[in-house]
Each structure stands twice: as structure tokens, then as C-alpha cells.
Amino acid sequence: MINTTHSPLVSVIIPTYNRCYSLHDTIEAAINQTYKNIEIIIVDDGSTDDTKNVISAFGSKIVYVKKEHTGQADTRNVGLQFAKGEIIAPLDSDDIWHDQYLEKSIAYMVEHKLDMFFSNWEHNLYNNYHVNIFPNFSNNTNIPDKGFYSFDYIEFRKLLLIDSIAPSSGLIIKKSSIPFGWNAQVNIGDDWVLQLEMIFKNLNCRVGFTNEVFWKKNRDKTNISDGREGITFRKLHIKDLNLILNNFNLYLDNREREIINLKVIQNKILITYLLLRKGSIGIEMKQLAIHIIKEPQLFFIALRKGVQKEITRKKHQLTIAKN
């Protein structure tokens, strides 16, 4: 499947922090790839568990970098500094690639001259396995169940602004297409912000996708976006959304700013709801009242879309439970 005339070096970047219990299987999945022109870079973000011994067992098969604990985005950037490949393949230290993940992904990258490619995945949510579903893709009948799909630039830009759809472990990136790296100021979705920056700063950015499952995503309470209590997570997400509005203001049109603002309001609604359940009152409740007074239409749109999203999520969970 690979174009033998051009099999680019792929730099696999694995950031890790206190995940010795899952790291071994992740490394093995990278080593066992059928695509062999790779380098594996593991950046240890100041782990205090048995991470070093797990990594040492693999010897010269990997590049090991140890650093002080500064967070996930900064850790990815250190890996990027060491990367020699023209293709970057991030891999979280608790996720597992299928053996042909890189072979198939790189073949699509090379054939279609892509800046970015991502594939579907299988969730392992607390030992409950299911194939990921993209609700925002449901209206696009052009996306096949198998094989390659090339996004139109405007189509992908709109989808990406609505939601983060390409987790880091399923993302393949052309190194020269990365503007600066991962933003260390981002609290939750540093991979999402990187993709937004790539799209905003390259109007010819080529993005490909396959609905085929190429990897497995594991989630537990140590995940950066899953291991935080609901209110804390939402507050951090609001900070990230405001960062997007500030950093990319010149690249956003009015409709796109409204999409991000709707997400901010939706998160404030959820925080208010969670606080009321606890019998508490927070600053978000006051901010929400201001939104209702100043921007009633935007508030009710955010509320409607938030409810619709929650209904879709519940239906999805019900489908998984039935299966």
C-alpha cells in the first residue's frame, strides 16, 4: 500500500506523565507498526512513578527525553524539537495503534499530498468498548464507511470550529505545516487549537479522513480532559475558548466568533446548572444573567443547541448500552 519511492521518516511523539501502567503497551504498538521508517520519541513530563524503568526496557529502539513537569502541550513541543521526520505522529501514552495504522495513514498522506490526516477510533471507556461516532458528519452522505475522504477547506474549517473532531493519537501531520507547535497556554484541547491554527494560517490546508477504525483510545480518570471534575473542566474550557477568540481574532469572521461565543455561553449554562445542583452560586451565574440581558437571542440559541447536543449524547450512550 505504501509508495515505495517515497516512504518519509515519521517521528512518533509520545508525551507521558505517571502512566507506567499503560506506557509499555503504547510503546509496543508503535514499535510493531508495519511501517518501519519511524523514530519513537518519548518525552517524560517529570513522572514520579516507574516510567523510566518501563522505557529503559526498550533500549535503543526509542529516544528518551526527561524534563521537568510543565504540562502536556509543552511536552509535545519538546518532542517536536527532537523530531527529524517530515511527518509527525502524536501518540498519547495510554492509546494503542493498530499494526497498520501508520502504513495506511502515511499512504493517504503521500498519495493526496495532505497537511493533516485523521482516522476513526474505538473507545475504551472504563472497559466499555465502542466505535466512535461523528454526529457532525451524519448529514454528509459523501463520507464512505471505508476508504479515503478529502475535506473541502470550508467544510473542515466549519466542522473544526464547532467541535474538536481529531484527537491527537489519530492525527498525522506534515511537520512543515505546523506553524509553531502546541500552545502551552491551552488547558484542555491543545491538539484542537493546533489544528485551528493550521487551518487559519493556511487557506490551502489539505485534510483527509477515513471512517475506518485505525486505533483504540483509552479513557480513565487520568486523562487530561476526563479526569477533572465537571465544573473545573468547564471553567478551563471557557479559558481556552477565550484564548481562541483573542489569539485568532483577525482570522475569524463574525459568524465564527458567534460559534465560539455560543460555546462559552453553553459552558456557563452547564456550570450554573452544576452549581445549582450543589446549592451554590458562582460568578458564572452573574455572567449568564448579563448575557440574557445583553444578548438574549444568543443565549437562547446556546441553550437550544446545548440541549440538542445533550440529547444526542444520551441517545449515543443508549445505543452503546444496547449493543
C-alpha positions as a Markdown table, in Angstrom:
| # | Residue | x | y | z |
|---|---|---|---|---|
| 1 | Met | 0.0 | 0.0 | 0.0 |
| 2 | Ile | 3.0 | 2.3 | 0.6 |
| 3 | Asn | 4.5 | 4.2 | -2.2 |
| 4 | Thr | 8.0 | 2.7 | -2.1 |
| 5 | Thr | 9.5 | 5.6 | -4.0 |
| 6 | His | 8.8 | 7.9 | -1.1 |
| 7 | Ser | 8.4 | 6.5 | 2.4 |
| 8 | Pro | 9.0 | 9.6 | 4.6 |
| 9 | Leu | 10.6 | 9.4 | 8.1 |
| 10 | Val | 7.8 | 9.5 | 10.7 |
| 11 | Ser | 8.5 | 11.0 | 14.1 |
| 12 | Val | 6.3 | 9.4 | 16.7 |
| 13 | Ile | 6.0 | 11.7 | 19.7 |
| 14 | Ile | 4.7 | 10.2 | 22.9 |
| 15 | Pro | 4.3 | 12.6 | 25.9 |
| 16 | Thr | 3.8 | 10.9 | 29.2 |
| 17 | Tyr | 3.3 | 11.7 | 32.8 |
| 18 | Asn | 2.9 | 9.0 | 35.5 |
| 19 | Arg | 1.4 | 6.4 | 33.2 |
| 20 | Cys | 3.8 | 3.5 | 33.7 |
| 21 | Tyr | 0.8 | 1.1 | 33.9 |
| 22 | Ser | -0.2 | 1.8 | 30.3 |
| 23 | Leu | 3.0 | 3.1 | 28.6 |
| 24 | His | 4.5 | -0.4 | 27.8 |
| 25 | Asp | 1.6 | -1.4 | 25.6 |
| 26 | Thr | 1.6 | 2.0 | 23.8 |
| 27 | Ile | 5.3 | 1.7 | 23.1 |
| 28 | Glu | 4.9 | -1.8 | 21.8 |
| 29 | Ala | 2.1 | -0.7 | 19.5 |
| 30 | Ala | 4.4 | 1.9 | 18.0 |
| 31 | Ile | 7.3 | -0.5 | 17.6 |
| 32 | Asn | 5.1 | -3.1 | 16.0 |
| 33 | Gln | 3.9 | -0.9 | 13.2 |
| 34 | Thr | 4.2 | -2.4 | 9.7 |
| 35 | Tyr | 5.6 | 0.9 | 8.5 |
| 36 | Lys | 9.2 | 0.8 | 9.6 |
| 37 | Asn | 10.7 | 4.2 | 8.7 |
| 38 | Ile | 10.0 | 5.7 | 12.1 |
| 39 | Glu | 11.7 | 7.2 | 15.1 |
| 40 | Ile | 9.9 | 7.0 | 18.5 |
| 41 | Ile | 10.5 | 9.9 | 20.9 |
| 42 | Ile | 9.1 | 9.6 | 24.4 |
| 43 | Val | 9.1 | 12.8 | 26.5 |
| 44 | Asp | 8.7 | 12.2 | 30.2 |
| 45 | Asp | 7.0 | 15.2 | 31.8 |
| 46 | Gly | 8.6 | 14.7 | 35.2 |
| 47 | Ser | 7.0 | 11.4 | 36.1 |
| 48 | Thr | 7.4 | 10.2 | 39.7 |
| 49 | Asp | 6.3 | 6.6 | 39.1 |
| 50 | Asp | 8.1 | 3.7 | 37.4 |
| 51 | Thr | 8.0 | 5.3 | 33.9 |
| 52 | Lys | 11.8 | 5.4 | 33.5 |
| 53 | Asn | 12.2 | 1.7 | 34.1 |
| 54 | Val | 9.4 | 0.9 | 31.6 |
| 55 | Ile | 11.1 | 3.0 | 28.9 |
| 56 | Ser | 14.6 | 1.6 | 29.7 |
| 57 | Ala | 13.4 | -1.9 | 28.8 |
| 58 | Phe | 13.1 | -0.9 | 25.1 |
| 59 | Gly | 16.7 | 0.3 | 24.9 |
| 60 | Ser | 17.9 | 1.9 | 21.7 |
| 61 | Lys | 14.5 | 1.4 | 20.0 |
| 62 | Ile | 13.4 | 4.8 | 21.3 |
| 63 | Val | 14.7 | 8.2 | 22.1 |
| 64 | Tyr | 14.0 | 9.1 | 25.7 |
| 65 | Val | 13.8 | 12.7 | 26.9 |
| 66 | Lys | 13.2 | 13.6 | 30.6 |
| 67 | Lys | 12.1 | 17.0 | 31.6 |
| 68 | Glu | 10.5 | 19.0 | 34.5 |
| 69 | His | 6.7 | 18.8 | 34.8 |
| 70 | Thr | 5.3 | 21.6 | 32.6 |
| 71 | Gly | 2.2 | 20.1 | 31.1 |
| 72 | Gln | 1.1 | 18.2 | 28.0 |
| 73 | Ala | 1.5 | 20.9 | 25.3 |
| 74 | Asp | 5.0 | 21.9 | 26.3 |
| 75 | Thr | 5.9 | 18.2 | 26.5 |
| 76 | Arg | 4.7 | 17.7 | 22.9 |
| 77 | Asn | 6.8 | 20.7 | 21.8 |
| 78 | Val | 10.0 | 19.2 | 23.3 |
| 79 | Gly | 9.3 | 16.1 | 21.3 |
| 80 | Leu | 8.8 | 18.2 | 18.2 |
| 81 | Gln | 12.2 | 19.9 | 18.8 |
| 82 | Phe | 13.9 | 16.4 | 18.7 |
| 83 | Ala | 11.9 | 15.2 | 15.7 |
| 84 | Lys | 13.8 | 14.6 | 12.5 |
| 85 | Gly | 10.9 | 13.2 | 10.4 |
| 86 | Glu | 8.9 | 15.2 | 7.8 |
| 87 | Ile | 5.7 | 13.6 | 9.2 |
| 88 | Ile | 4.7 | 14.0 | 12.9 |
| 89 | Ala | 2.5 | 11.3 | 14.5 |
| 90 | Pro | 1.5 | 12.2 | 18.1 |
| 91 | Leu | 0.5 | 9.3 | 20.4 |
| 92 | Asp | -0.8 | 9.6 | 23.9 |
| 93 | Ser | 0.8 | 7.2 | 26.4 |
| 94 | Asp | -2.4 | 5.2 | 27.1 |
| 95 | Asp | -3.7 | 4.8 | 23.5 |
| 96 | Ile | -3.0 | 1.9 | 21.1 |
| 97 | Trp | -2.4 | 2.0 | 17.4 |
| 98 | His | -3.5 | -0.9 | 15.2 |
| 99 | Asp | -0.4 | -2.5 | 13.5 |
| 100 | Gln | -1.1 | -0.9 | 10.1 |
| 101 | Tyr | -2.1 | 2.5 | 11.5 |
| 102 | Leu | 1.0 | 4.3 | 10.1 |
| 103 | Glu | 1.2 | 2.3 | 6.9 |
| 104 | Lys | -2.3 | 3.2 | 5.9 |
| 105 | Ser | -2.2 | 6.7 | 7.2 |
| 106 | Ile | 1.1 | 7.6 | 5.5 |
| 107 | Ala | -0.1 | 6.1 | 2.2 |
| 108 | Tyr | -3.0 | 8.5 | 2.2 |
| 109 | Met | -0.8 | 11.4 | 3.3 |
| 110 | Val | 1.7 | 10.8 | 0.4 |
| 111 | Glu | -0.9 | 10.0 | -2.3 |
| 112 | His | -3.1 | 13.0 | -1.6 |
| 113 | Lys | -0.3 | 15.4 | -0.6 |
| 114 | Leu | -2.1 | 16.2 | 2.7 |
| 115 | Asp | -1.1 | 18.6 | 5.5 |
| 116 | Met | -3.2 | 16.6 | 8.0 |
| 117 | Phe | -5.0 | 13.2 | 8.2 |
| 118 | Phe | -7.0 | 11.6 | 10.9 |
| 119 | Ser | -8.8 | 8.3 | 11.3 |
| 120 | Asn | -11.7 | 6.9 | 13.3 |
| 121 | Trp | -11.1 | 5.0 | 16.5 |
| 122 | Glu | -12.5 | 2.6 | 19.1 |
| 123 | His | -13.3 | 4.0 | 22.5 |
| 124 | Asn | -12.4 | 2.1 | 25.7 |
| 125 | Leu | -14.5 | 4.0 | 28.3 |
| 126 | Tyr | -13.9 | 2.3 | 31.6 |
| 127 | Asn | -13.7 | -1.1 | 29.9 |
| 128 | Asn | -16.8 | -0.4 | 27.7 |
| 129 | Tyr | -15.7 | -0.7 | 24.1 |
| 130 | His | -17.5 | 1.0 | 21.2 |
| 131 | Val | -16.6 | 2.6 | 17.8 |
| 132 | Asn | -16.6 | 6.4 | 17.8 |
| 133 | Ile | -19.5 | 8.1 | 16.0 |
| 134 | Phe | -19.2 | 11.6 | 14.5 |
| 135 | Pro | -22.6 | 13.3 | 15.0 |
| 136 | Asn | -21.5 | 16.3 | 13.0 |
| 137 | Phe | -20.8 | 14.1 | 10.0 |
| 138 | Ser | -24.2 | 12.5 | 9.9 |
| 139 | Asn | -25.6 | 14.8 | 7.2 |
| 140 | Asn | -22.6 | 14.2 | 4.9 |
| 141 | Thr | -23.5 | 11.2 | 2.7 |
| 142 | Asn | -20.3 | 11.6 | 0.7 |
| 143 | Ile | -18.1 | 10.2 | 3.5 |
| 144 | Pro | -17.7 | 6.5 | 2.9 |
| 145 | Asp | -17.7 | 3.8 | 5.6 |
| 146 | Lys | -14.4 | 2.6 | 4.2 |
| 147 | Gly | -11.6 | 4.3 | 2.2 |
| 148 | Phe | -10.4 | 7.9 | 2.0 |
| 149 | Tyr | -12.3 | 11.2 | 2.1 |
| 150 | Ser | -10.9 | 14.6 | 1.3 |
| 151 | Phe | -12.5 | 17.5 | 3.1 |
| 152 | Asp | -13.2 | 20.8 | 1.4 |
| 153 | Tyr | -11.4 | 23.5 | 3.2 |
| 154 | Ile | -14.5 | 25.5 | 4.2 |
| 155 | Glu | -16.3 | 22.3 | 5.2 |
| 156 | Phe | -13.5 | 21.2 | 7.6 |
| 157 | Arg | -13.0 | 24.7 | 9.0 |
| 158 | Lys | -16.7 | 24.9 | 9.9 |
| 159 | Leu | -16.6 | 21.4 | 11.5 |
| 160 | Leu | -13.5 | 22.1 | 13.5 |
| 161 | Leu | -14.9 | 25.4 | 14.9 |
| 162 | Ile | -18.0 | 23.5 | 16.1 |
| 163 | Asp | -16.1 | 20.8 | 17.8 |
| 164 | Ser | -12.7 | 19.1 | 18.2 |
| 165 | Ile | -13.0 | 16.0 | 16.0 |
| 166 | Ala | -9.5 | 14.7 | 15.6 |
| 167 | Pro | -7.8 | 13.5 | 18.8 |
| 168 | Ser | -4.0 | 13.7 | 18.9 |
| 169 | Ser | -3.4 | 9.9 | 18.8 |
| 170 | Gly | -5.3 | 9.6 | 15.5 |
| 171 | Leu | -3.7 | 12.6 | 13.9 |
| 172 | Ile | -0.9 | 12.6 | 11.3 |
| 173 | Ile | 0.6 | 16.0 | 10.5 |
| 174 | Lys | 3.1 | 17.2 | 7.9 |
| 175 | Lys | 5.8 | 18.8 | 10.0 |
| 176 | Ser | 6.3 | 21.8 | 7.7 |
| 177 | Ser | 2.6 | 22.6 | 8.0 |
| 178 | Ile | 2.8 | 23.1 | 11.8 |
| 179 | Pro | 3.0 | 26.9 | 12.4 |
| 180 | Phe | 4.6 | 27.0 | 15.9 |
| 181 | Gly | 3.7 | 23.8 | 17.8 |
| 182 | Trp | 1.2 | 23.1 | 20.6 |
| 183 | Asn | 0.1 | 26.1 | 22.6 |
| 184 | Ala | 1.3 | 25.6 | 26.2 |
| 185 | Gln | -1.3 | 28.2 | 27.5 |
| 186 | Val | -4.2 | 25.8 | 26.5 |
| 187 | Asn | -5.7 | 23.9 | 29.4 |
| 188 | Ile | -7.7 | 21.2 | 27.7 |
| 189 | Gly | -7.6 | 20.9 | 23.9 |
| 190 | Asp | -4.1 | 21.7 | 22.8 |
| 191 | Asp | -4.5 | 19.4 | 19.8 |
| 192 | Trp | -7.7 | 21.2 | 18.8 |
| 193 | Val | -6.0 | 24.6 | 19.0 |
| 194 | Leu | -3.1 | 23.4 | 16.9 |
| 195 | Gln | -5.5 | 22.2 | 14.2 |
| 196 | Leu | -7.4 | 25.5 | 14.3 |
| 197 | Glu | -4.1 | 27.4 | 13.9 |
| 198 | Met | -3.1 | 25.2 | 10.9 |
| 199 | Ile | -6.5 | 25.9 | 9.2 |
| 200 | Phe | -6.5 | 29.6 | 9.9 |
| 201 | Lys | -2.9 | 30.2 | 8.7 |
| 202 | Asn | -3.1 | 28.1 | 5.6 |
| 203 | Leu | -6.1 | 28.6 | 3.4 |
| 204 | Asn | -4.9 | 25.8 | 1.2 |
| 205 | Cys | -4.6 | 23.3 | 4.1 |
| 206 | Arg | -5.4 | 19.8 | 2.8 |
| 207 | Val | -7.2 | 17.5 | 5.3 |
| 208 | Gly | -8.0 | 13.8 | 4.8 |
| 209 | Phe | -10.0 | 11.3 | 6.8 |
| 210 | Thr | -11.1 | 7.7 | 7.0 |
| 211 | Asn | -14.1 | 6.4 | 8.9 |
| 212 | Glu | -12.2 | 3.1 | 9.3 |
| 213 | Val | -11.0 | 2.3 | 12.8 |
| 214 | Phe | -7.2 | 2.5 | 12.9 |
| 215 | Trp | -6.6 | 2.8 | 16.7 |
| 216 | Lys | -8.0 | 2.5 | 20.2 |
| 217 | Lys | -8.5 | 5.4 | 22.6 |
| 218 | Asn | -8.4 | 4.5 | 26.3 |
| 219 | Arg | -10.0 | 6.8 | 28.8 |
| 220 | Asp | -9.8 | 6.8 | 32.6 |
| 221 | Lys | -9.6 | 9.4 | 35.3 |
| 222 | Thr | -6.0 | 10.3 | 34.4 |
| 223 | Asn | -7.0 | 11.8 | 31.0 |
| 224 | Ile | -6.4 | 15.5 | 30.8 |
| 225 | Ser | -10.0 | 16.2 | 29.7 |
| 226 | Asp | -11.7 | 13.3 | 31.5 |
| 227 | Gly | -10.1 | 13.3 | 34.9 |
| 228 | Arg | -11.3 | 16.7 | 36.1 |
| 229 | Glu | -14.5 | 17.4 | 38.0 |
| 230 | Gly | -17.3 | 18.9 | 35.8 |
| 231 | Ile | -17.2 | 22.5 | 37.0 |
| 232 | Thr | -13.4 | 22.7 | 36.9 |
| 233 | Phe | -13.3 | 21.2 | 33.4 |
| 234 | Arg | -15.9 | 23.7 | 32.1 |
| 235 | Lys | -14.1 | 26.7 | 33.6 |
| 236 | Leu | -10.8 | 25.6 | 32.0 |
| 237 | His | -12.6 | 25.1 | 28.7 |
| 238 | Ile | -14.0 | 28.7 | 28.9 |
| 239 | Lys | -10.5 | 30.0 | 29.3 |
| 240 | Asp | -9.4 | 28.0 | 26.2 |
| 241 | Leu | -12.3 | 29.4 | 24.2 |
| 242 | Asn | -11.4 | 32.9 | 25.2 |
| 243 | Leu | -7.8 | 32.3 | 24.3 |
| 244 | Ile | -9.0 | 31.2 | 20.8 |
| 245 | Leu | -11.1 | 34.4 | 20.5 |
| 246 | Asn | -8.1 | 36.5 | 21.5 |
| 247 | Asn | -5.3 | 34.8 | 19.6 |
| 248 | Phe | -7.2 | 34.2 | 16.3 |
| 249 | Asn | -9.5 | 37.3 | 16.3 |
| 250 | Leu | -8.0 | 38.5 | 13.0 |
| 251 | Tyr | -8.7 | 35.1 | 11.3 |
| 252 | Leu | -12.4 | 34.8 | 12.5 |
| 253 | Asp | -15.4 | 36.3 | 10.7 |
| 254 | Asn | -18.5 | 37.4 | 12.7 |
| 255 | Arg | -20.2 | 34.0 | 12.3 |
| 256 | Glu | -17.2 | 32.1 | 13.5 |
| 257 | Arg | -16.9 | 34.4 | 16.5 |
| 258 | Glu | -20.5 | 33.7 | 17.3 |
| 259 | Ile | -19.8 | 29.9 | 17.2 |
| 260 | Ile | -17.1 | 30.3 | 19.8 |
| 261 | Asn | -19.2 | 32.6 | 21.9 |
| 262 | Leu | -22.0 | 30.2 | 21.8 |
| 263 | Lys | -19.7 | 27.5 | 23.2 |
| 264 | Val | -18.6 | 29.9 | 26.0 |
| 265 | Ile | -22.3 | 30.6 | 27.0 |
| 266 | Gln | -23.1 | 26.8 | 26.8 |
| 267 | Asn | -20.3 | 26.1 | 29.3 |
| 268 | Lys | -21.5 | 28.9 | 31.6 |
| 269 | Ile | -25.0 | 27.4 | 31.5 |
| 270 | Leu | -23.6 | 24.0 | 32.4 |
| 271 | Ile | -21.5 | 25.5 | 35.3 |
| 272 | Thr | -24.6 | 27.3 | 36.6 |
| 273 | Tyr | -26.6 | 24.1 | 36.4 |
| 274 | Leu | -24.0 | 22.1 | 38.3 |
| 275 | Leu | -23.6 | 24.8 | 40.9 |
| 276 | Leu | -27.4 | 25.0 | 41.5 |
| 277 | Arg | -27.4 | 21.2 | 42.0 |
| 278 | Lys | -24.9 | 21.8 | 44.8 |
| 279 | Gly | -26.8 | 24.7 | 46.2 |
| 280 | Ser | -24.0 | 27.1 | 45.3 |
| 281 | Ile | -23.8 | 30.4 | 43.4 |
| 282 | Gly | -20.8 | 31.3 | 41.3 |
| 283 | Ile | -19.6 | 34.2 | 39.2 |
| 284 | Glu | -20.8 | 32.3 | 36.0 |
| 285 | Met | -24.4 | 32.7 | 37.2 |
| 286 | Lys | -24.0 | 36.5 | 37.3 |
| 287 | Gln | -22.2 | 36.5 | 33.9 |
| 288 | Leu | -25.0 | 34.4 | 32.5 |
| 289 | Ala | -27.6 | 36.9 | 33.7 |
| 290 | Ile | -25.6 | 39.6 | 31.8 |
| 291 | His | -25.7 | 37.5 | 28.6 |
| 292 | Ile | -29.5 | 37.1 | 29.0 |
| 293 | Ile | -29.9 | 40.9 | 29.3 |
| 294 | Lys | -27.4 | 42.0 | 26.6 |
| 295 | Glu | -27.7 | 39.1 | 24.2 |
| 296 | Pro | -31.0 | 37.3 | 24.8 |
| 297 | Gln | -31.1 | 35.8 | 21.3 |
| 298 | Leu | -27.5 | 34.4 | 21.5 |
| 299 | Phe | -28.3 | 33.0 | 25.0 |
| 300 | Phe | -31.4 | 31.1 | 23.8 |
| 301 | Ile | -29.6 | 29.7 | 20.7 |
| 302 | Ala | -26.8 | 28.5 | 23.0 |
| 303 | Leu | -29.4 | 26.9 | 25.3 |
| 304 | Arg | -31.2 | 25.2 | 22.5 |
| 305 | Lys | -28.1 | 23.8 | 20.9 |
| 306 | Gly | -26.7 | 22.7 | 24.2 |
| 307 | Val | -29.9 | 20.8 | 24.9 |
| 308 | Gln | -29.8 | 19.2 | 21.4 |
| 309 | Lys | -26.2 | 18.2 | 21.9 |
| 310 | Glu | -27.0 | 16.6 | 25.3 |
| 311 | Ile | -30.0 | 14.7 | 23.8 |
| 312 | Thr | -27.7 | 13.4 | 21.0 |
| 313 | Arg | -25.1 | 12.3 | 23.6 |
| 314 | Lys | -27.7 | 10.5 | 25.6 |
| 315 | Lys | -29.0 | 8.7 | 22.5 |
| 316 | His | -25.4 | 7.7 | 21.7 |
| 317 | Gln | -24.9 | 6.3 | 25.2 |
| 318 | Leu | -28.2 | 4.4 | 24.9 |
| 319 | Thr | -27.1 | 2.9 | 21.6 |
| 320 | Ile | -23.8 | 1.8 | 23.1 |
| 321 | Ala | -25.6 | 0.2 | 26.1 |
| 322 | Lys | -27.9 | -1.7 | 23.8 |
| 323 | Asn | -25.1 | -3.0 | 21.8 |
